[in-house]
Amino acid sequence: MADTSIAAILRAGIFSPNHIANDAAILHAVVAELRKRGCLVKVYSEEEFCDAGIHEDVILAMCRSERALAKIQRLEDEGRLVVNSGYGIENCIRMIMVRLLMQAGLPVTESFVVDTDVDVRRRLKAAGFGACWVKKGEAPVHHLEDIARCRHVEEAQELLHEFFFRHIRKAVVSRVVEGEKIRCYGVASSGWFHAFLPFRSGGPEDMDEMSEALHSRVKDICMRAARVLNVDVFGCDIVLDGNGDCWLVNFDDWPSFAPIRKEAARAIAKAVLALARRSSTGAKGKSV
């Protein structure tokens, strides 16, 4: 589609702890695939995007700052095609995401949104919590320390105090589910999906390690979560527990796709062009 102009917005380094290069690499790989197909693509940093006049028809958004999201949402409301939707990216703020996924009946681990200046030990003990995850709740992750696994409730309370002194006012505390981790990547609008067992197979190419029934069940959970959150390009983690139940323990808007970057870049580019064609014919639902 040589007449398709696209703005691609890089994620600011502050929102890519330990993944700055990988996050940039997937967007550049998608841009390269789109340019092969004749698209005119301009790459912006988050700061450049916020300050520039944006005239492109399609916007690829990995950004997460409040200022960038406000601008993306405004452009969506004006009718631009945006992948991922600014509203979807906002839905992935932890405290919002947990609420939406739980309301939708998805198999997420038991979680509480808590104020970091409140003693929650009694509440967690009453719910039978032992080991738990404590995660920054009200804004995207900036540091690796924004997410931590705690061995017990007392350690979780100590971490909440640390969050409070770091001016993090809300956190999500989630029960740890023990089991086998399944890493998943997908593009909801096209149905493209890839899942693998990183600690069993040693690599994303060894899909024969996972049964067809399990793969189908995992895909259904992830695609449902993507629709609930209004996120098209996503990654997530599923834990398969000892009873054979699947638990959605993490969901990311536009991850780095590092293990399968080339394949993912082609899939994302194809999906973006399909959405652009639909958009140009007046189809509803431009923001995904």
C-alpha positions in Angstrom: 0.0 0.0 0.0 2.3 2.7 -1.3 -0.2 5.5 -0.4 -0.3 4.5 3.3 1.6 6.9 5.6 2.5 5.6 9.0 3.9 7.1 12.2 5.8 4.6 14.4 6.4 5.8 17.9 9.3 4.2 19.9 8.9 3.5 23.6 10.8 5.8 25.9 13.7 4.1 27.6 12.2 4.8 31.1 9.4 2.5 30.2 11.7 -0.3 29.0 13.7 -1.4 32.1 16.3 -3.9 30.9 14.6 -4.0 27.4 15.5 -0.7 25.7 17.3 -2.3 22.7 14.8 -5.2 22.3 11.7 -2.9 22.4 13.3 -0.6 19.8 14.3 -3.6 17.7 10.8 -5.0 17.3 9.4 -1.6 16.2 12.2 -1.1 13.7 11.6 -4.6 12.4 7.9 -3.9 11.8 8.9 -0.6 10.1 11.2 -2.5 7.8 8.5 -4.9 6.8 6.1 -2.1 6.1 8.6 -0.3 4.0 9.2 -3.4 1.9 5.5 -3.3 1.1 5.7 0.3 -0.1 4.5 2.1 3.0 5.9 5.5 3.9 6.9 5.2 7.6 8.4 7.9 9.8 9.8 6.9 13.2 9.3 9.2 16.2 10.6 9.1 19.8 7.9 9.6 22.4 9.1 13.2 22.9 9.2 13.9 19.2 5.7 12.6 18.8 4.3 14.7 21.5 5.8 17.9 20.0 5.2 17.2 16.3 2.2 17.7 14.1 1.2 14.2 13.1 -0.2 13.9 9.6 0.2 10.2 9.0 -3.0 8.1 8.5 -1.8 5.2 10.7 0.0 5.3 14.0 2.0 2.4 15.5 2.2 3.1 19.2 4.6 1.6 21.7 4.6 4.8 23.9 3.4 4.9 27.5 3.8 8.4 28.9 0.7 10.2 30.0 1.4 13.0 27.5 1.8 10.6 24.6 -1.3 8.6 25.5 -3.4 11.7 25.7 -2.3 12.7 22.2 -2.8 9.2 20.8 -6.3 9.1 22.3 -7.2 12.4 20.8 -6.0 11.3 17.3 -8.0 8.1 17.7 -11.1 10.1 18.5 -10.5 12.1 15.3 -10.5 8.9 13.3 -6.9 7.8 12.9 -6.0 4.1 12.9 -3.9 3.4 16.0 -2.2 0.1 16.9 -2.1 -0.4 19.9 -5.0 1.8 20.9 -4.1 4.5 23.4 -7.1 3.4 25.4 -5.9 -0.2 25.3 -2.4 0.9 26.5 -4.0 2.7 29.4 -6.0 -0.4 30.2 -2.7 -2.2 30.8 -1.9 -0.1 33.8 -1.8 -2.8 36.4 -4.7 -1.8 38.7 -7.0 -1.1 35.7 -6.0 -4.4 34.0 -6.6 -6.6 37.0 -10.1 -5.1 37.5 -11.1 -5.5 33.8 -9.8 -9.1 33.6 -11.4 -10.2 36.8 -14.7 -8.6 35.8 -14.5 -10.5 32.5 -14.2 -13.8 34.3 -10.7 -14.6 33.0 -8.6 -17.0 35.0 -6.3 -14.4 36.7 -4.6 -15.1 40.0 -6.4 -13.7 43.0 -5.3 -10.1 43.4 -6.0 -7.0 45.6 -5.4 -3.4 44.7 -4.1 -1.7 47.8 -2.9 1.6 49.1 0.8 1.4 49.9 0.4 3.4 53.2 -2.1 0.8 54.7 -1.2 -2.3 56.6 -2.7 -5.1 54.5 -1.2 -8.1 56.4 -4.4 -9.1 58.1 -6.4 -8.9 54.8 -3.8 -11.0 52.9 -3.6 -13.6 55.7 -7.4 -13.9 55.9 -7.3 -14.6 52.1 -4.7 -17.3 52.7 -1.9 -15.6 50.9 1.7 -16.8 51.4 4.1 -16.1 48.6 2.9 -13.2 46.5 3.7 -10.7 43.8 3.7 -7.0 44.6 3.5 -4.8 41.6 3.3 -1.0 40.9 -0.4 -0.3 40.4 -1.2 3.2 39.1 1.4 3.8 36.3 3.6 1.8 33.9 6.7 0.2 35.3 9.8 2.4 35.4 12.3 0.1 37.3 12.8 -3.6 37.8 12.1 -2.9 41.5 8.5 -2.0 40.6 7.7 -5.7 40.5 8.9 -8.2 43.1 8.1 -11.6 44.4 7.7 -11.8 48.1 8.2 -14.9 50.2 5.4 -14.1 52.7 2.9 -11.5 53.8 5.4 -9.6 56.1 7.9 -9.2 53.2 5.1 -7.9 51.0 4.1 -5.3 53.6 7.7 -4.1 53.8 7.8 -3.7 50.0 4.6 -1.7 50.1 6.2 0.7 52.6 9.1 1.1 50.2 6.7 1.8 47.4 5.1 4.5 49.5 8.4 6.2 50.2 9.1 6.1 46.4 5.8 7.9 45.9 3.9 4.9 44.5 0.5 5.2 46.0 -1.2 2.1 44.6 0.0 -1.5 44.2 -1.4 -4.8 43.1 -0.8 -7.8 45.4 -1.3 -11.1 43.6 -1.2 -14.7 44.9 1.7 -16.7 43.5 0.6 -19.7 41.4 3.3 -22.4 41.2 3.6 -24.3 37.9 5.0 -24.4 34.4 5.3 -21.0 32.7 4.0 -20.6 29.1 5.1 -17.5 27.2 2.6 -16.3 24.6 2.7 -13.7 21.8 -0.2 -12.6 19.6 -1.9 -10.2 17.3 -5.6 -10.2 18.1 -7.0 -8.7 14.9 -5.4 -11.4 12.7 -5.5 -14.3 15.1 -1.8 -14.8 14.8 -0.5 -16.5 18.0 2.7 -18.2 19.2 3.1 -19.9 22.6 6.0 -22.0 23.9 7.4 -23.5 27.1 10.6 -21.6 27.7 11.9 -23.7 30.6 11.1 -27.0 29.1 11.9 -26.8 25.4 14.8 -24.4 25.5 13.4 -22.3 22.6 10.2 -21.0 21.0 10.6 -23.3 18.0 9.8 -26.4 20.0 6.1 -26.3 19.8 5.7 -30.1 19.7 6.3 -29.9 23.5 2.8 -28.5 23.9 -0.4 -30.5 23.2 -2.8 -29.2 20.6 -5.6 -29.0 23.3 -3.4 -27.0 25.7 -2.3 -24.7 22.9 -5.9 -24.0 22.0 -6.9 -23.4 25.6 -4.0 -21.0 26.2 -4.7 -19.1 22.9 -8.4 -18.7 23.9 -7.4 -17.1 27.2 -4.9 -14.7 25.7 -7.1 -13.6 22.8 -10.0 -13.0 25.2 -7.8 -10.9 27.4 -6.6 -8.9 24.4 -10.2 -8.2 23.4 -11.2 -7.2 27.0 -8.2 -4.8 27.2 -8.6 -3.5 23.6 -4.9 -4.4 22.8 -4.1 -5.8 19.4 -0.3 -6.5 19.7 0.4 -8.3 22.9 2.4 -10.8 25.0 1.4 -12.6 28.1 2.4 -15.3 30.5 0.2 -18.3 31.5 1.0 -20.6 34.4 -0.1 -24.3 34.1 -0.5 -25.4 37.7 -0.3 -28.9 39.1 -4.0 -29.5 38.6 -3.8 -28.7 34.9 -5.5 -25.3 35.3 -4.2 -22.3 33.3 -3.7 -18.9 35.0 -3.1 -15.6 33.3 -0.4 -14.0 35.4 0.9 -11.3 33.1 -0.2 -9.3 30.0 1.9 -6.8 28.1 1.0 -4.2 25.4 3.4 -4.6 22.5 6.3 -6.6 24.1 9.7 -7.0 22.5 9.0 -10.4 20.9 12.7 -11.1 21.3 12.6 -14.9 20.8 10.6 -14.6 17.5 11.2 -11.1 16.3 11.3 -11.7 12.6 8.2 -13.8 12.5 6.3 -11.4 14.8 7.4 -8.4 12.7 5.9 -9.9 9.5 2.7 -10.8 11.4 2.3 -7.3 12.8 3.0 -5.6 9.5 0.4 -7.8 7.7 -2.2 -7.1 10.4 -1.5 -3.4 10.3 -2.0 -3.3 6.5 -5.2 -5.4 6.7 -6.6 -2.9 9.3 -5.5 0.0 7.1 -7.4 -1.5 4.2 -10.5 -1.9 6.4 -10.2 1.6 7.7 -9.9 3.1 4.2 -13.2 1.4 3.2 -14.9 3.0 6.2 -15.1 -0.1 8.4 -15.9 0.6 12.1 -13.4 0.0 14.9 -10.4 1.9 13.7 -8.5 1.8 17.0 -7.1 -1.6 18.1 
